[in-house]
């Protein structure tokens, strides 16, 4: 369903990129950075439910697994901010720093970044690797998360 696009390998660190700006951590149309503990509480507690997906949120979500040094991650960051604002109240956009949250990244088998996890309110989450254009991200939000065609 979702296309694979430009991505960084997990061992391809390039520190020439400027650090991604810190984003607000409120859910009112903003991107929310999560730690593993916050992820377990707000998204999916895979330690309590290792065999069955049980989404903990009350709105569909996108989880962006990223790193500060990743060029494609930096390309989609402003797009994800725009989507968080455009779909405020309908979806939540979360970010997981794969360098800081290595255990969480490993639990999801993240090998290249950005990797986006699209989580509908009910049903099976879908993953997409690589930077996607805004039009494709909006299509995924509408179809996968909101059930619109």
N, C-alpha and C positions, 0 to 999 in steps of 0.2 A: 504494500500500500504506500509506504513512505520511501522516498528516494534517498540514496546515499550520495553525499556530495563531499566537498573539500573538508579534510579533517587532519588533525595532528596525531602522530603516533605517541604512545604513552612514554617513550623514552627519547623523544625528539625535542627536548627543552631548548628554547632559544630565549635567552634573557635580554635580547636587544629590544624586545617589545616593552613599551611602557606598561606599568602596572594598571590593570583595569580599575577604574574609579569605584570606590565603595558606593553601593546603592542603598537606598533606604530599606529598612527591614520591616515596613508595615505592609499590610495586605490590601490597602485601599488603592489598588491600581498600580502598585509598585512591585518590583522583583524582591523576593524574600530569600536571603542567604540562610542556609540551614547547616547545622552541625549534625553529626550522626544521632545524637540524643534527640534533637528537634525533629529529624527525619522520622525516627521511630515513633514519635508521638503524633506527628501531623500527617505523615504519608503512609508508611507501612512498617509495622513492627515485625521484621523477618526473624527476629530472635524468638518471639512468642509464637509466630505462625509461619514456620519455615516451609511448610508443605502447601499452604493455601494463601493466595493473595487476598488480603483484606485491607482495603483502602480506608484510612482513618479520617480523611478530609470530608468536608461538606460541599466542596465545589470541585469540578474537574480541574486537573492541574497539568502543567508542564514542568518537568524537572530537567534542568540543564546541568549536565556534568561537564565542567570546564576547568581550565587552568589559566592563570594570569599571563603566562608566557605564550599562549597559543594564539596565533594569528587568526584562524577561522573563528575561534571563540570570541575574539574581540570584534570580528565582523558582525556576528549575530547578536551580541549583547544589546546594542541600541534597538534592534528589531524586537527583541524580547521585551524590552522596556516599553516600546510602543504598544505591543500586544497586551501587556499587563494593563496599560492605561485604557486602550480601546475596549477591552473585554472586562473592565473592572466590575466586580460584583457577579461575574459569570464564571471566571476561571481564576486560578492562582498560578503564578509563575515562580518556581523555586530554583535556586542555584546551589550546586554542590561543588566546592573547590576540591578537585581530585588530589591535589598535592596535600591539602590539610586533612582530608577525609579519605585516606587510602583504604581503610577497612570497608567503608561504605562502597567505595568504587569497586573494590574486589568482590564484594557480595553481589554486585550486579554485572560482573564480568566486563567492566569498562576497559577497553583496549585502545580506543582512539577517541579523541575529543575534537569538537564537541559531540556528545551523545545526548540526545533528547529523549526523555521518557514521557510519553503522552498517556495520561491517566484519566479515563472517563470516570464519571461518578459510579457507574456500575459497568461491569464487563472487564475484559482483559486489556491491560496496558500494552502499548506498542512502542518500540524503540526505533529511532532513526539516528544514523551517524552522519556527521558532517554538517557544514554550514548550509542552511537552506535559505532560499530567497523569501522575502516577506509574503509574497503571494502563495507560495507553497505552504508556509507555516500557517497562514490564515485558513487555507483549505483544510489542513490537518486539524486545526482548532474547531472549525465548523463541522467537519465530518466525524472525526474521531471523538472529540470531547463533547460537542454540543448536539451531535446527531442530526445535523442539517445537511442537506445535499445541495 
